[in-house]
Amino acid sequence: MFIPKRYWVWVPNWNAVGLAFVVPQVYYSMAMAAGSLMNYFWLLRNPTGYDMYMFAVSAGLLAGEGLGGVFQALLAVLGIDGSVYGTTIGCPGMVFCG
């Protein structure tokens, strides 16, 4: 509202910045960086498909990350997470929490 429209491309997404400050684990920042790069190259390669599907794909990936975190927390509460049975490969959060 206070920034002229021509400078909007230089303003960061404050939701992403806030999430990076709230969540202490590194892998959320890495996931956001990987998703940003994927979207950038997707936009360069296929702008029409990007405009049509980008929000749906991004929302799906975000929802999947959230459901995976809930499932991971449930396994930790039950005491059957990767630090007790099996491995923590693919679940880097267990290294920090376990």
N, CA, C and O atoms as a GROMACS GRO file, in nm:
protein
  392
    1MET      N    1   0.081  -0.117   0.000
    1MET     CA    2   0.000   0.000   0.000
    1MET      C    3   0.088   0.126   0.000
    1MET      O    4   0.055   0.225  -0.066
    2PHE      N    5   0.198   0.122   0.074
    2PHE     CA    6   0.284   0.240   0.084
    2PHE      C    7   0.398   0.238  -0.017
    2PHE      O    8   0.466   0.339  -0.037
    3ILE      N    9   0.418   0.123  -0.080
    3ILE     CA   10   0.528   0.107  -0.175
    3ILE      C   11   0.472   0.118  -0.316
    3ILE      O   12   0.372   0.055  -0.347
    4PRO      N   13   0.534   0.198  -0.403
    4PRO     CA   14   0.486   0.208  -0.542
    4PRO      C   15   0.491   0.072  -0.612
    4PRO      O   16   0.577  -0.011  -0.583
    5LYS      N   17   0.399   0.050  -0.702
    5LYS     CA   18   0.383  -0.078  -0.768
    5LYS      C   19   0.510  -0.124  -0.841
    5LYS      O   20   0.535  -0.244  -0.850
    6ARG      N   21   0.587  -0.033  -0.893
    6ARG     CA   22   0.707  -0.072  -0.968
    6ARG      C   23   0.814  -0.135  -0.878
    6ARG      O   24   0.906  -0.200  -0.928
    7TYR      N   25   0.804  -0.115  -0.747
    7TYR     CA   26   0.901  -0.174  -0.654
    7TYR      C   27   0.851  -0.302  -0.588
    7TYR      O   28   0.922  -0.360  -0.506
    8TRP      N   29   0.732  -0.347  -0.621
    8TRP     CA   30   0.676  -0.466  -0.558
    8TRP      C   31   0.760  -0.590  -0.580
    8TRP      O   32   0.765  -0.678  -0.494
    9VAL      N   33   0.826  -0.601  -0.694
    9VAL     CA   34   0.907  -0.721  -0.720
    9VAL      C   35   1.025  -0.731  -0.625
    9VAL      O   36   1.082  -0.839  -0.611
   10TRP      N   37   1.063  -0.623  -0.561
   10TRP     CA   38   1.178  -0.624  -0.470
   10TRP      C   39   1.138  -0.643  -0.324
   10TRP      O   40   1.225  -0.655  -0.238
   11VAL      N   41   1.010  -0.647  -0.294
   11VAL     CA   42   0.962  -0.665  -0.157
   11VAL      C   43   0.951  -0.815  -0.128
   11VAL      O   44   0.885  -0.887  -0.203
   12PRO      N   45   1.015  -0.864  -0.022
   12PRO     CA   46   1.010  -1.008   0.008
   12PRO      C   47   0.872  -1.049   0.058
   12PRO      O   48   0.793  -0.966   0.103
   13ASN      N   49   0.846  -1.177   0.050
   13ASN     CA   50   0.723  -1.235   0.104
   13ASN      C   51   0.741  -1.244   0.255
   13ASN      O   52   0.818  -1.327   0.303
   14TRP      N   53   0.672  -1.161   0.330
   14TRP     CA   54   0.694  -1.154   0.475
   14TRP      C   55   0.643  -1.278   0.547
   14TRP      O   56   0.688  -1.304   0.658
   15ASN      N   57   0.552  -1.354   0.488
   15ASN     CA   58   0.511  -1.481   0.549
   15ASN      C   59   0.629  -1.578   0.551
   15ASN      O   60   0.652  -1.646   0.651
   16ALA      N   61   0.702  -1.586   0.442
   16ALA     CA   62   0.818  -1.674   0.436
   16ALA      C   63   0.928  -1.627   0.530
   16ALA      O   64   0.993  -1.709   0.596
   17VAL      N   65   0.949  -1.499   0.538
   17VAL     CA   66   1.050  -1.445   0.629
   17VAL      C   67   1.011  -1.475   0.774
   17VAL      O   68   1.096  -1.516   0.853
   18GLY      N   69   0.886  -1.456   0.807
   18GLY     CA   70   0.840  -1.485   0.943
   18GLY      C   71   0.850  -1.631   0.978
   18GLY      O   72   0.888  -1.665   1.090
   19LEU      N   73   0.817  -1.720   0.884
   19LEU     CA   74   0.828  -1.863   0.908
   19LEU      C   75   0.974  -1.903   0.932
   19LEU      O   76   1.002  -1.988   1.016
   20ALA      N   77   1.064  -1.842   0.859
   20ALA     CA   78   1.206  -1.873   0.877
   20ALA      C   79   1.254  -1.831   1.015
   20ALA      O   80   1.343  -1.895   1.070
   21PHE      N   81   1.198  -1.725   1.073
   21PHE     CA   82   1.238  -1.683   1.207
   21PHE      C   83   1.173  -1.767   1.316
   21PHE      O   84   1.233  -1.787   1.422
   22VAL      N   85   1.053  -1.817   1.292
   22VAL     CA   86   0.981  -1.892   1.394
   22VAL      C   87   1.029  -2.036   1.403
   22VAL      O   88   1.044  -2.089   1.513
   23VAL      N   89   1.053  -2.100   1.290
   23VAL     CA   90   1.091  -2.240   1.287
   23VAL      C   91   1.244  -2.251   1.296
   23VAL      O   92   1.314  -2.200   1.210
   24PRO      N   93   1.295  -2.318   1.400
   24PRO     CA   94   1.440  -2.322   1.417
   24PRO      C   95   1.512  -2.420   1.325
   24PRO      O   96   1.633  -2.408   1.308
   25GLN      N   97   1.442  -2.515   1.265
   25GLN     CA   98   1.508  -2.615   1.182
   25GLN      C   99   1.547  -2.556   1.048
   25GLN      O  100   1.481  -2.467   0.995
   26VAL      N  101   1.656  -2.606   0.995
   26VAL     CA  102   1.711  -2.556   0.869
   26VAL      C  103   1.631  -2.607   0.749
   26VAL      O  104   1.626  -2.539   0.647
   27TYR      N  105   1.570  -2.723   0.757
   27TYR     CA  106   1.511  -2.785   0.639
   27TYR      C  107   1.390  -2.710   0.586
   27TYR      O  108   1.358  -2.726   0.468
   28TYR      N  109   1.320  -2.629   0.664
   28TYR     CA  110   1.211  -2.548   0.610
   28TYR      C  111   1.265  -2.440   0.516
   28TYR      O  112   1.209  -2.415   0.410
   29SER      N  113   1.373  -2.379   0.557
   29SER     CA  114   1.436  -2.279   0.470
   29SER      C  115   1.487  -2.342   0.342
   29SER      O  116   1.474  -2.284   0.234
   30MET      N  117   1.544  -2.460   0.353
   30MET     CA  118   1.593  -2.531   0.234
   30MET      C  119   1.477  -2.569   0.142
   30MET      O  120   1.489  -2.559   0.020
   31ALA      N  121   1.365  -2.611   0.199
   31ALA     CA  122   1.249  -2.646   0.118
   31ALA      C  123   1.193  -2.524   0.048
   31ALA      O  124   1.152  -2.533  -0.068
   32MET      N  125   1.190  -2.409   0.117
   32MET     CA  126   1.141  -2.286   0.054
   32MET      C  127   1.234  -2.243  -0.059
   32MET      O  128   1.188  -2.198  -0.164
   33ALA      N  129   1.364  -2.256  -0.038
   33ALA     CA  130   1.460  -2.219  -0.142
   33ALA      C  131   1.447  -2.312  -0.263
   33ALA      O  132   1.449  -2.265  -0.377
   34ALA      N  133   1.434  -2.442  -0.239
   34ALA     CA  134   1.418  -2.537  -0.349
   34ALA      C  135   1.289  -2.510  -0.426
   34ALA      O  136   1.288  -2.515  -0.549
   35GLY      N  137   1.181  -2.483  -0.354
   35GLY     CA  138   1.053  -2.453  -0.420
   35GLY      C  139   1.059  -2.324  -0.501
   35GLY      O  140   1.002  -2.316  -0.609
   36SER      N  141   1.129  -2.225  -0.450
   36SER     CA  142   1.144  -2.099  -0.523
   36SER      C  143   1.222  -2.119  -0.652
   36SER      O  144   1.185  -2.065  -0.756
   37LEU      N  145   1.329  -2.195  -0.644
   37LEU     CA  146   1.408  -2.223  -0.765
   37LEU      C  147   1.326  -2.303  -0.867
   37LEU      O  148   1.331  -2.276  -0.986
   38MET      N  149   1.252  -2.403  -0.817
   38MET     CA  150   1.169  -2.482  -0.907
   38MET      C  151   1.066  -2.394  -0.977
   38MET      O  152   1.045  -2.406  -1.098
   39ASN      N  153   1.002  -2.305  -0.902
   39ASN     CA  154   0.903  -2.215  -0.962
   39ASN      C  155   0.967  -2.119  -1.061
   39ASN      O  156   0.907  -2.089  -1.164
   40TYR      N  157   1.085  -2.071  -1.031
   40TYR     CA  158   1.153  -1.979  -1.122
   40TYR      C  159   1.182  -2.046  -1.256
   40TYR      O  160   1.155  -1.989  -1.362
   41PHE      N  161   1.237  -2.167  -1.252
   41PHE     CA  162   1.268  -2.237  -1.378
   41PHE      C  163   1.142  -2.283  -1.449
   41PHE      O  164   1.139  -2.288  -1.572
   42TRP      N  165   1.038  -2.316  -1.373
   42TRP     CA  166   0.910  -2.353  -1.434
   42TRP      C  167   0.852  -2.232  -1.508
   42TRP      O  168   0.800  -2.248  -1.618
   43LEU      N  169   0.859  -2.114  -1.449
   43LEU     CA  170   0.810  -1.992  -1.513
   43LEU      C  171   0.886  -1.964  -1.642
   43LEU      O  172   0.827  -1.924  -1.743
   44LEU      N  173   1.017  -1.983  -1.640
   44LEU     CA  174   1.096  -1.961  -1.761
   44LEU      C  175   1.061  -2.061  -1.871
   44LEU      O  176   1.056  -2.025  -1.989
   45ARG      N  177   1.038  -2.185  -1.833
   45ARG     CA  178   1.016  -2.292  -1.931
   45ARG      C  179   0.873  -2.291  -1.987
   45ARG      O  180   0.854  -2.310  -2.107
   46ASN      N  181   0.773  -2.270  -1.900
   46ASN     CA  182   0.633  -2.281  -1.943
   46ASN      C  183   0.548  -2.179  -1.868
   46ASN      O  184   0.483  -2.214  -1.770
   47PRO      N  185   0.546  -2.054  -1.912
   47PRO     CA  186   0.470  -1.950  -1.838
   47PRO      C  187   0.320  -1.977  -1.829
   47PRO      O  188   0.258  -1.945  -1.728
   48THR      N  189   0.262  -2.036  -1.933
   48THR     CA  190   0.118  -2.064  -1.932
   48THR      C  191   0.084  -2.169  -1.827
   48THR      O  192  -0.010  -2.151  -1.749
   49GLY      N  193   0.158  -2.277  -1.824
   49GLY     CA  194   0.135  -2.381  -1.723
   49GLY      C  195   0.163  -2.331  -1.582
   49GLY      O  196   0.095  -2.369  -1.487
   50TYR      N  197   0.263  -2.246  -1.570
   50TYR     CA  198   0.297  -2.187  -1.441
   50TYR      C  199   0.180  -2.103  -1.389
   50TYR      O  200   0.141  -2.117  -1.273
   51ASP      N  201   0.125  -2.017  -1.474
   51ASP     CA  202   0.013  -1.933  -1.432
   51ASP      C  203  -0.110  -2.016  -1.395
   51ASP      O  204  -0.186  -1.977  -1.307
   52MET      N  205  -0.128  -2.130  -1.462
   52MET     CA  206  -0.247  -2.210  -1.438
   52MET      C  207  -0.234  -2.300  -1.315
   52MET      O  208  -0.331  -2.316  -1.241
   53TYR      N  209  -0.117  -2.359  -1.291
   53TYR     CA  210  -0.104  -2.464  -1.190
   53TYR      C  211  -0.015  -2.428  -1.070
   53TYR      O  212  -0.010  -2.505  -0.974
   54MET      N  213   0.054  -2.316  -1.073
   54MET     CA  214   0.152  -2.286  -0.970
   54MET      C  215   0.091  -2.283  -0.830
   54MET      O  216   0.148  -2.340  -0.737
   55PHE      N  217  -0.022  -2.218  -0.814
   55PHE     CA  218  -0.082  -2.209  -0.680
   55PHE      C  219  -0.129  -2.345  -0.631
   55PHE      O  220  -0.114  -2.377  -0.513
   56ALA      N  221  -0.186  -2.426  -0.720
   56ALA     CA  222  -0.233  -2.558  -0.679
   56ALA      C  223  -0.117  -2.649  -0.640
   56ALA      O  224  -0.125  -2.720  -0.540
   57VAL      N  225  -0.011  -2.648  -0.718
   57VAL     CA  226   0.105  -2.731  -0.687
   57VAL      C  227   0.171  -2.684  -0.557
   57VAL      O  228   0.206  -2.766  -0.472
   58SER      N  229   0.187  -2.555  -0.542
   58SER     CA  230   0.249  -2.501  -0.420
   58SER      C  231   0.165  -2.534  -0.296
   58SER      O  232   0.219  -2.572  -0.193
   59ALA      N  233   0.035  -2.519  -0.307
   59ALA     CA  234  -0.053  -2.550  -0.194
   59ALA      C  235  -0.048  -2.699  -0.160
   59ALA      O  236  -0.050  -2.737  -0.043
   60GLY      N  237  -0.042  -2.782  -0.262
   60GLY     CA  238  -0.032  -2.926  -0.238
   60GLY      C  239   0.098  -2.965  -0.170
   60GLY      O  240   0.098  -3.047  -0.078
   61LEU      N  241   0.208  -2.906  -0.213
   61LEU     CA  242   0.337  -2.935  -0.149
   61LEU      C  243   0.338  -2.885  -0.005
   61LEU      O  244   0.392  -2.952   0.083
   62LEU      N  245   0.282  -2.769   0.018
   62LEU     CA  246   0.276  -2.714   0.153
   62LEU      C  247   0.188  -2.799   0.244
   62LEU      O  248   0.223  -2.824   0.359
   63ALA      N  249   0.075  -2.843   0.193
   63ALA     CA  250  -0.013  -2.928   0.272
   63ALA      C  251   0.053  -3.062   0.302
   63ALA      O  252   0.040  -3.116   0.412
   64GLY      N  253   0.124  -3.116   0.204
   64GLY     CA  254   0.195  -3.242   0.225
   64GLY      C  255   0.302  -3.229   0.331
   64GLY      O  256   0.321  -3.320   0.412
   65GLU      N  257   0.374  -3.117   0.331
   65GLU     CA  258   0.476  -3.092   0.433
   65GLU      C  259   0.412  -3.084   0.571
   65GLU      O  260   0.465  -3.137   0.668
   66GLY      N  261   0.297  -3.017   0.580
   66GLY     CA  262   0.228  -3.006   0.708
   66GLY      C  263   0.175  -3.139   0.757
   66GLY      O  264   0.189  -3.171   0.875
   67LEU      N  265   0.116  -3.218   0.668
   67LEU     CA  266   0.066  -3.350   0.708
   67LEU      C  267   0.180  -3.443   0.748
   67LEU      O  268   0.167  -3.523   0.841
   68GLY      N  269   0.292  -3.432   0.677
   68GLY     CA  270   0.408  -3.512   0.715
   68GLY      C  271   0.459  -3.475   0.852
   68GLY      O  272   0.499  -3.563   0.929
   69GLY      N  273   0.460  -3.347   0.885
   69GLY     CA  274   0.502  -3.302   1.018
   69GLY      C  275   0.408  -3.350   1.127
   69GLY      O  276   0.454  -3.388   1.235
   70VAL      N  277   0.278  -3.348   1.100
   70VAL     CA  278   0.180  -3.397   1.198
   70VAL      C  279   0.198  -3.547   1.220
   70VAL      O  280   0.195  -3.593   1.334
   71PHE      N  281   0.218  -3.621   1.114
   71PHE     CA  282   0.239  -3.766   1.125
   71PHE      C  283   0.369  -3.795   1.200
   71PHE      O  284   0.374  -3.886   1.282
   72GLN      N  285   0.472  -3.719   1.170
   72GLN     CA  286   0.600  -3.735   1.238
   72GLN      C  287   0.585  -3.706   1.388
   72GLN      O  288   0.641  -3.778   1.470
   73ALA      N  289   0.512  -3.602   1.423
   73ALA     CA  290   0.489  -3.569   1.564
   73ALA      C  291   0.408  -3.679   1.633
   73ALA      O  292   0.435  -3.714   1.748
   74LEU      N  293   0.308  -3.733   1.563
   74LEU     CA  294   0.227  -3.841   1.619
   74LEU      C  295   0.313  -3.963   1.648
   74LEU      O  296   0.299  -4.024   1.754
   75LEU      N  297   0.401  -3.999   1.557
   75LEU     CA  298   0.490  -4.112   1.580
   75LEU      C  299   0.583  -4.087   1.698
   75LEU      O  300   0.612  -4.178   1.775
   76ALA      N  301   0.630  -3.962   1.712
   76ALA     CA  302   0.717  -3.928   1.824
   76ALA      C  303   0.642  -3.938   1.957
   76ALA      O  304   0.698  -3.985   2.056
   77VAL      N  305   0.516  -3.893   1.961
   77VAL     CA  306   0.436  -3.900   2.084
   77VAL      C  307   0.410  -4.045   2.122
   77VAL      O  308   0.413  -4.081   2.239
   78LEU      N  309   0.385  -4.128   2.022
   78LEU     CA  310   0.360  -4.270   2.049
   78LEU      C  311   0.487  -4.347   2.083
   78LEU      O  312   0.480  -4.461   2.129
   79GLY      N  313   0.602  -4.286   2.062
   79GLY     CA  314   0.729  -4.351   2.094
   79GLY      C  315   0.775  -4.451   1.991
   79GLY      O  316   0.853  -4.541   2.022
   80ILE      N  317   0.727  -4.439   1.868
   80ILE     CA  318   0.765  -4.533   1.763
   80ILE      C  319   0.825  -4.462   1.642
   80ILE      O  320   0.812  -4.507   1.529
   81ASP      N  321   0.890  -4.350   1.670
   81ASP     CA  322   0.949  -4.274   1.559
   81ASP      C  323   1.081  -4.336   1.515
   81ASP      O  324   1.121  -4.441   1.566
   82GLY      N  325   1.146  -4.273   1.423
   82GLY     CA  326   1.269  -4.326   1.365
   82GLY      C  327   1.385  -4.335   1.461
   82GLY      O  328   1.477  -4.414   1.438
   83SER      N  329   1.384  -4.258   1.568
   83SER     CA  330   1.494  -4.267   1.664
   83SER      C  331   1.484  -4.392   1.751
   83SER      O  332   1.582  -4.434   1.812
   84VAL      N  333   1.365  -4.454   1.756
   84VAL     CA  334   1.346  -4.575   1.835
   84VAL      C  335   1.346  -4.698   1.744
   84VAL      O  336   1.421  -4.792   1.767
   85TYR      N  337   1.264  -4.696   1.641
   85TYR     CA  338   1.253  -4.806   1.547
   85TYR      C  339   1.291  -4.758   1.408
   85TYR      O  340   1.235  -4.660   1.360
   86GLY      N  341   1.382  -4.823   1.345
   86GLY     CA  342   1.415  -4.790   1.207
   86GLY      C  343   1.519  -4.682   1.196
   86GLY      O  344   1.625  -4.688   1.259
   87THR      N  345   1.488  -4.583   1.114
   87THR     CA  346   1.586  -4.483   1.080
   87THR      C  347   1.521  -4.345   1.073
   87THR      O  348   1.399  -4.334   1.070
   88THR      N  349   1.602  -4.242   1.071
   88THR     CA  350   1.551  -4.106   1.055
   88THR      C  351   1.578  -4.053   0.916
   88THR      O  352   1.566  -3.933   0.892
   89ILE      N  353   1.616  -4.140   0.825
   89ILE     CA  354   1.640  -4.097   0.687
   89ILE      C  355   1.510  -4.046   0.628
   89ILE      O  356   1.407  -4.114   0.634
   90GLY      N  357   1.513  -3.927   0.571
   90GLY     CA  358   1.394  -3.866   0.513
   90GLY      C  359   1.313  -3.787   0.613
   90GLY      O  360   1.218  -3.719   0.575
   91CYS      N  361   1.349  -3.794   0.740
   91CYS     CA  362   1.280  -3.719   0.845
   91CYS      C  363   1.382  -3.642   0.925
   91CYS      O  364   1.410  -3.678   1.040
   92PRO      N  365   1.439  -3.537   0.869
   92PRO     CA  366   1.547  -3.467   0.939
   92PRO      C  367   1.504  -3.402   1.069
   92PRO      O  368   1.588  -3.374   1.154
   93GLY      N  369   1.376  -3.378   1.087
   93GLY     CA  370   1.330  -3.317   1.211
   93GLY      C  371   1.353  -3.404   1.332
   93GLY      O  372   1.369  -3.353   1.443
   94MET      N  373   1.356  -3.536   1.312
   94MET     CA  374   1.376  -3.626   1.423
   94MET      C  375   1.518  -3.615   1.479
   94MET      O  376   1.541  -3.644   1.596
   95VAL      N  377   1.611  -3.573   1.398
   95VAL     CA  378   1.746  -3.554   1.446
   95VAL      C  379   1.749  -3.442   1.549
   95VAL      O  380   1.822  -3.451   1.648
   96PHE      N  381   1.671  -3.338   1.526
   96PHE     CA  382   1.668  -3.224   1.616
   96PHE      C  383   1.582  -3.251   1.738
   96PHE      O  384   1.610  -3.201   1.847
   97CYS      N  385   1.475  -3.331   1.721
   97CYS     CA  386   1.380  -3.350   1.830
   97CYS      C  387   1.410  -3.475   1.911
   97CYS      O  388   1.374  -3.482   2.029
   98GLY      N  389   1.474  -3.573   1.850
   98GLY     CA  390   1.490  -3.703   1.914
   98GLY      C  391   1.605  -3.704   2.005
   98GLY      O  392   1.634  -3.806   2.067
   0.00000   0.00000   0.00000
